[in-house]
Amino acid sequence: MTYAQWAVTTYVHGPYKAFNISDPKPRNIHKATIRDRVLHHAIYTKLYPFFEKVFIADSYSCQIGKGTRRAIIRFNKFYLQASKNNRRTVWVLKCDIKKFFASIDHKILLEILAGYIPDKNMLWLLERVVQSFNFQTDGKGLPLGNLTSQLFCNVYMNEFDQFVKHKLKVKHYVRYADDFVFLADSKDFLFSLMPQVKQFLDKQLKLSLHPDKVFIKTWASGVDFLGWVNFPHYRALRNVTRRRMFRGMRKYQTNETIQSYLGLLSHGNTFKLRQEVLNICGLFRDGGFLC
């Protein structure tokens, strides 16, 4: 047995340090030791290039060259396709998974990983990482602080993505982490998807939809997705995001903070908001701060 093989088969994951954050909403973060974070990074570097090719094109979270901005651009492109360039009414089914990270089943995740990875040593190591954290000690949950958790969540939800594309055969579908949307020109079609979506998530992944965050509405009435409320001819910043932005600017009076928010606002119809941001710059200027 080589040293590398011995090291892999004797590795023990260390404890986590827990702390809370409240922006944008209360979350419990678990931080691994430096030693374990180095391993997480090595695992991610090894596995990501492979799984990137496995994921569908319209999965956007935690992937190189993607993100919320590209997800929203794709969302709007799908609207134009489904509406035949604004000639038809478009309906949107918006879904959100309840307690997503805390609900990921370790056994199911490891079975999915085993279907892609033939190396027994790697699977043993992944099992140590996955089982290093238990939400309420029931064999479920991934820590929000781990780099590997981002990859594992996409691997887990890729099962659902493949079901949507190949079984339900939905053309206009976008997912970012546990938020996903379906677009169609038929309200009845979207209603017909709901029981199939719920059944697959429950039976195959042991996940459930958030009862207060599932809706079907027309695009014209405004669809809230990834921080923006989308309309046929413009995009407005969500009120909660707007309030959080101004709190952040007043708390962190730095040029970098202001510029980052101006960059965010450049992706929507936000002329008045940008003027407000610039006015705040003027208030800070007397205190030595310049935009």
C-alpha positions in Angstrom: 0.0 0.0 0.0 1.4 3.4 -1.0 1.4 6.4 1.4 -1.3 8.1 -0.6 -3.6 5.0 -0.4 -2.9 4.7 3.4 -3.6 8.4 3.9 -6.9 8.1 2.0 -8.2 5.1 4.0 -7.2 6.5 7.4 -8.5 10.1 7.0 -10.8 11.4 9.7 -12.7 14.7 9.1 -12.4 17.3 11.9 -15.1 19.2 13.7 -16.9 22.3 12.4 -17.1 25.8 13.9 -20.7 27.1 13.8 -21.7 30.7 13.5 -24.8 32.6 12.3 -25.3 35.3 9.6 -28.4 37.3 8.9 -27.9 38.9 5.5 -30.0 38.4 3.4 -31.8 36.0 5.9 -30.8 34.1 9.0 -28.4 31.2 8.2 -26.3 28.8 10.2 -22.9 28.5 8.7 -20.5 25.6 9.6 -16.8 26.2 8.9 -14.3 23.3 8.6 -10.7 23.4 9.8 -8.0 24.6 7.4 -6.8 21.0 7.0 -10.3 19.9 5.9 -10.8 22.9 3.7 -7.7 22.1 1.8 -9.1 18.6 1.1 -12.5 20.0 0.1 -10.7 22.3 -2.4 -8.7 19.3 -3.8 -11.9 17.2 -4.2 -13.7 20.1 -5.9 -10.8 20.7 -8.3 -10.8 17.0 -9.2 -14.5 16.4 -9.6 -15.8 19.7 -11.0 -14.4 19.4 -14.6 -16.2 16.1 -14.9 -19.6 17.0 -13.5 -19.6 20.3 -15.3 -20.1 18.2 -18.5 -22.8 16.2 -16.8 -25.0 19.1 -15.7 -27.6 20.5 -18.1 -27.0 23.9 -19.8 -29.8 25.6 -17.8 -28.4 24.8 -14.3 -26.6 28.0 -13.2 -25.6 27.9 -9.5 -21.9 27.7 -8.4 -20.5 27.0 -11.9 -17.7 28.8 -13.7 -19.0 31.3 -16.2 -22.5 31.2 -14.8 -24.3 32.8 -11.9 -27.5 34.7 -11.2 -27.0 37.3 -14.0 -26.7 34.6 -16.7 -29.7 32.7 -15.2 -31.9 35.8 -15.4 -30.7 36.5 -19.0 -31.7 32.9 -19.9 -35.0 33.3 -18.1 -35.8 36.4 -20.2 -34.7 34.7 -23.4 -37.1 31.8 -22.6 -39.9 34.3 -22.1 -39.3 35.7 -25.6 -39.4 32.2 -27.1 -42.5 31.1 -25.2 -44.3 34.4 -25.9 -43.4 34.4 -29.6 -41.8 37.8 -29.1 -44.6 39.2 -26.9 -47.5 37.8 -29.0 -48.7 35.2 -26.4 -49.4 35.2 -22.7 -46.7 33.4 -20.8 -47.3 31.5 -17.6 -44.5 30.8 -15.1 -44.4 28.0 -12.4 -41.9 29.2 -9.8 -40.8 26.6 -7.1 -38.5 26.6 -4.1 -37.3 23.7 -2.1 -37.9 23.8 1.7 -34.7 23.7 3.8 -32.7 22.6 0.8 -29.2 22.1 2.3 -30.6 20.6 5.5 -32.7 18.1 3.6 -30.1 16.5 1.4 -30.0 12.8 2.1 -26.5 11.4 2.6 -27.4 7.9 1.4 -29.0 9.1 -1.8 -26.2 11.5 -2.5 -23.5 8.9 -2.1 -25.5 6.5 -4.3 -25.6 9.2 -7.0 -21.9 9.8 -6.7 -21.1 6.1 -6.9 -23.0 6.0 -10.2 -20.4 8.4 -11.7 -17.2 7.6 -9.8 -15.7 4.1 -10.1 -12.7 4.8 -7.8 -13.4 3.1 -4.4 -10.8 5.2 -2.6 -12.4 8.4 -3.8 -15.9 7.2 -2.9 -14.6 6.3 0.6 -13.1 9.8 1.0 -16.3 11.5 -0.3 -18.3 9.4 2.3 -16.1 10.8 5.1 -16.7 14.4 3.9 -20.5 13.9 3.4 -21.0 12.2 6.7 -18.9 14.6 8.6 -22.0 16.8 9.0 -25.5 15.7 10.1 -28.3 18.1 10.5 -30.1 17.0 13.6 -28.1 13.7 13.3 -30.5 12.0 10.9 -28.2 11.3 8.0 -29.2 14.5 6.2 -27.8 17.9 5.5 -24.7 19.5 4.0 -22.9 22.4 5.7 -23.3 25.8 4.0 -19.6 26.6 4.6 -18.1 23.8 2.6 -16.9 24.3 -1.0 -17.8 20.6 -1.7 -21.4 21.3 -0.6 -21.9 23.6 -3.6 -20.8 20.8 -6.0 -22.7 18.1 -4.1 -26.0 20.1 -4.3 -25.7 20.5 -8.0 -24.9 16.7 -8.4 -28.0 16.0 -6.2 -30.3 18.3 -8.1 -29.0 17.2 -11.5 -31.1 14.1 -11.0 -34.2 16.4 -11.0 -32.8 18.4 -14.0 -32.4 15.2 -16.1 -36.0 14.2 -15.1 -37.3 17.6 -16.2 -35.6 17.5 -19.5 -35.8 13.9 -20.5 -39.0 12.6 -18.8 -41.2 15.7 -18.5 -39.5 17.1 -21.7 -39.9 20.7 -20.6 -38.1 23.0 -22.9 -38.2 26.3 -20.9 -36.7 25.5 -17.5 -34.1 27.3 -15.5 -32.6 26.3 -12.1 -30.4 28.2 -9.7 -29.6 26.0 -6.6 -33.0 25.2 -5.1 -35.0 27.9 -7.0 -36.3 26.8 -10.4 -38.9 28.0 -12.9 -40.9 26.5 -15.8 -42.3 28.7 -18.6 -45.2 27.8 -20.9 -48.0 29.4 -22.9 -50.5 27.1 -21.1 -51.5 27.4 -17.5 -53.0 23.9 -17.6 -49.7 22.4 -18.7 -47.9 23.9 -15.7 -50.6 22.7 -13.4 -50.1 19.2 -14.8 -46.4 19.4 -14.0 -46.8 20.1 -10.3 -47.8 16.6 -9.1 -45.1 15.0 -11.1 -42.5 17.4 -9.8 -43.6 16.9 -6.2 -43.6 13.1 -6.6 -40.1 12.9 -8.0 -38.6 15.2 -5.4 -40.3 13.3 -2.6 -39.7 9.7 -3.8 -36.3 10.1 -5.5 -34.6 12.8 -3.5 -36.6 13.1 -0.3 -37.1 16.8 -0.8 -40.3 18.9 -0.5 -41.4 22.1 -2.0 -41.8 25.2 0.2 -45.6 25.6 0.5 -45.4 29.4 0.6 -43.0 29.8 -2.3 -44.7 27.9 -5.1 -46.9 29.8 -7.5 -48.2 30.0 -11.1 -48.7 33.5 -12.5 -48.4 35.4 -15.8 -45.1 37.1 -16.7 -47.1 40.3 -17.3 -48.0 40.4 -13.6 -44.3 40.3 -12.5 -42.3 37.2 -11.7 -39.9 37.4 -8.8 -36.8 35.3 -9.6 -33.3 35.7 -8.2 -33.7 39.1 -6.6 -35.4 40.7 -9.6 -39.1 41.1 -10.5 -39.3 40.5 -14.2 -41.9 42.1 -16.5 -42.3 41.9 -20.3 -40.4 45.1 -21.0 -38.4 45.8 -17.9 -36.9 44.3 -14.7 -37.2 45.8 -11.3 -35.1 45.2 -8.2 -37.0 43.2 -5.5 -38.0 45.5 -2.5 -36.2 43.3 0.0 -33.0 43.4 -2.1 -33.3 47.2 -2.4 -33.6 47.7 1.4 -30.7 45.4 2.0 -28.6 47.3 -0.5 -29.1 50.6 1.2 -28.4 49.1 4.6 -25.2 47.8 3.2 -24.2 51.1 1.8 -24.8 53.0 5.0 -23.0 50.4 7.0 -20.0 49.9 4.7 -19.2 53.4 3.4 -16.5 52.4 0.9 -16.0 53.0 -2.8 -16.0 49.2 -3.4 -19.4 48.8 -1.8 -21.0 51.6 -3.8 -19.4 50.4 -7.1 -20.6 46.8 -6.5 -24.2 48.0 -6.0 -24.0 50.2 -9.1 -22.8 47.1 -11.0 -25.8 45.1 -9.6 -28.2 47.9 -10.6 -26.8 48.0 -14.2 -28.6 44.7 -14.9 -32.1 46.1 -14.6 -34.3 49.2 -15.2 -33.0 51.1 -12.2 -32.3 54.7 -13.2 -34.0 56.2 -10.1 -32.3 53.8 -7.8 -28.9 54.6 -9.3 -29.6 58.3 -8.7 -30.4 57.5 -5.1 -27.1 55.6 -4.8 -25.2 58.6 -6.3 -27.0 61.0 -3.9 -25.8 58.8 -1.0 -22.3 59.2 -2.4 -22.7 63.0 -2.1 -23.8 62.6 1.5 -20.7 60.6 2.3 -18.4 63.0 0.4 -18.2 65.6 3.2 -17.0 62.8 5.5 -14.1 62.0 3.2 -15.8 59.3 1.0 -15.8 59.7 -2.8 -17.5 57.5 -5.4 
